[in-house]
Amino acid sequence: MTDYSSHDWRKYTDDAIVIDENKATLKVNECKVIYKDPKDLQKYEVDLSRLIRVFVNNRDSHKRSVK
């Protein structure tokens, strides 16, 4: 798989969903992840579809290190 820009990647996650422990579903393209970085203690907000893009690109580049 080749690298994709953020706006191109969303078309690949259009039908992807997130399911929580209560079985509620959300569309990936409508979700964001908000987290606090343990190094600088700042809060960050990232589109979930971007995290999937990064994961897939890393998995393809480093097949042994990402599971």
Secondary structure, DSSP 8 states (H G I E B T S, - for coil): -----HHHHGGGSTT-EEE-TT--EEEGGG-EEEEE-TTT--EEEEEHHHHHHHHHHHHHH-TTT--
